[in-house]
Amino acid sequence: MAAEKLDADAYGLASGVLEGRVSARHRSRLTRLTSAFEKVLLVIDDQYAIKYYTHGRDMVVLAAEILQVKGHIPS
């Protein structure tokens, strides 16, 4: 997954979760996106990019927490 596509995927996924679109595909994407953000954040040395991608990662983590609270992802 290319770094420049991560933000679009994160925003799309978070929007879908807020709109109630929850599928096995969404849950799978959460795991993959969180992992991808973590890998990207390890190699970035630009402070703006670190802040930008940290917000994206946090959004994906929050989407996962919302799904967990709603019972769509096991604890």
C-alpha angles and dihedrals in degrees: 000000000000118000093235090058095049095081094051091048092048094049092045093049094046090049091050092050091050090049091052098252102144122163137149086261092057091050091049091049090053091060094045094046094049090051092046093050091050091052093047093047091055093061103037116102100176112100094214092050091047091053092045096050092041088059090050092050091048090052091053091047090050091050089053091050091051090052091047092052090049090052097247093117122041117243 
